[in-house]
């Protein structure tokens, strides 16, 4: 892994370790409200029929997606991966029997394969070359997904900006997905708030 690749993940790990230390087992540790978190999770669930599917929650934080996903799809097989070891360990303790791992997918190999990979608010933090970081992670995630990938991000088409947040040009992200990943790409833009949900299928 190059220094350029290491910097964003190290920055994110440090940021969320500090938030977990400050907020503990609470949505604020993942920089979300409960309503905002649920809203985004449920949008990603629209990627396909997740009944009996093997689903990877990449950037799982404290595992908050799991109970909602299990409520909607009782027989789903869920797994969570996060950058922050403390968060992955806490999620594993909170949900015994569910597999949570601390992995940086840009520097560590994930040999498992899943039906669907879901990523919620993984790309919201301001970083140098934030969209390049998004593209690298999305490419790695898509390689793990046998049936579909779903992720969200904040659009550049907004009427306000928060200096601590990252905004991505949906046209650039769509172009990247259709050129590098698959021609089967669905974009939902500004379906509410300033969010974009993108679904990519093999």
N, C-alpha and C positions, 0 to 999 in steps of 0.2 A: 504494500500500500504506500502511495506517495504521501509526502507531507501535505499536499493540497487536499487529498482525500481524507487524511486524518483530522484536519482542523475542524471541519463542520461537525463531525460526529463527536469529537472531544468536547467541543463547545456545547453541543446539545446535551451530552451526558452530564457535564458540570451543571448546566442550567437546571435540569430536571432533578438531579440529586439534591440541589439546594431547595427546590420547591417541595420535594418529598420530605426533607428534613423540617421545613417550615410548616407544612400543612398535613403531613401524615396521610392516612387513608381517606382522602377527600378529593372531589373533582378538581379543586383548586390546585392540587399537586400536579395535575396534568393541564393546567391552564384553561379549564373549562368550567361552565356551569352545568348543573345536572340536566337542565332542559336542553341546552345547546349540545351537550354530549349525546343525549338520546336522539335528538333530531338528526344529527349526522350519522349515527349508527344505523338508524332505520332507513335512511336514504341508501346507504351502502348495501343493505340487505336486499335491495331491489336488483342486484346484479344477476340473480338467478334463483332457482328453487334450491334452497339450502337444506332441504330435507335429506337426512342421512349423509350429507356432504362432509368432507374433511376440510375444515376452514382454518386458515392461518390468520390471526390478528397480528399484523406486523406493526410494531410500535404500540404494543398493547397497554403500556403504562401499568395501571393497577388491576388490569383484567376486567374493567367495568363493562366491556362489551359482552362478556360471557353470559351473565344471567339473563340479559335481554335477548340475546341470540337463542339461548336454550328455551326461553319462554315461547319464542316464536316458532322454533324448530327443535322440538324435544329430543330428537335423535341425532342432532348434529354432533360431529366430532371436532372439538375446538382445541386449538393450541395457540399460545401466545409467545411472541418474541419481542424483547425490548432492549434498547441500548443500556438501560440503567439496571445494574445488578440488584440494587436494593429494591427497586420496584418489582422486578421479576420474582424475587424471593418473597416479597410480601404477598404478591398475587398468588403464588404457589401455596403459601400458608393459609390464605383466605379461602382458596378453593382446592381442598385436598383431592388428589387424584387427577387433577388437570395439569397438563404439562406446560410449564412456563420456563423459558430460557433467556439468558442474557447473551445476545449475539449482535455484533455489528455486521450486517449483511454485506457491507462494502469491503470488509477485510477478512471475514470468516466464511468458510463454505457452509452452506446448508444443503445437505444431501437429500433431505426429505422432499416429497412432492405432495401437493395438496390439490383439492378440486378448485377451491377459491382462495384468493389472498385478498384481504381487506386492510386498508390503511386509512385511518381517520386522524386528521389534524397532525399528520407527521410533517407537513411542509409549511406550517404556519409561522415558524420563527424566522426573524430576519437573520440572514447569513450572507457572507460574501458569495456571489454567484449562486443564489438560492435556487434558481430554476435549473441550473446545471446539477446541483445536488439532487433535486427532485428527479431529474432524468436518469441519473445514475441509479438511484434507489428503485425507481419504477422498473427499470430494465432488469435489475436483479430479481425483483418481486415477480415480474411476469414469467420469468424462467421457472418459478416454483409452482405456477398455477396451471392446472390441467384444463380447467373449464372457464375460468374468468378471473380478472383482476378488477377491483374497485378501489378508487381512492378519491380524496377530496382536497381542495385547496381554495385559497382566496383569489378572486379574480382581480386583475388590474383595472377592470371597468367598474370603479367605485367612485363615490363622491366624497370619500374621506380616506385618510391614511393614518395608520398608527406606526410610528417609527420602529416599534419593536416587532412588528409583524411582517411577513413576506407575502407579496402579491405576485401572481404569475399570469403571464399573458396566455389566455386559454387557446389562442390560435397557435402559439408556439408549442404548447404542450400537446395539442391535438396533432400538429404536424410531426412532432417527435414520435408519438405513438404510432401513427399511421405509416411512417417511414421505417421505423426501427423495430416495431413489435408486430403489428397486425393491421389489416385493412378493416377489421371488425371493431370499430370504436364508436361508442355512444357518449355524447356530451350533454349534460343538463346544466345550463348556465343560469345563474340568478333565479333558481327555482324558489328560493327564499333567501333573505339576507344577501350577502355577496358571495355566496358559495358556488363552487363548481364541483359537480360529481362527474367522474369519468369512469366508464366501464370499457374494458378491453378484453376481447375474446380471441382465443387461438384460431 
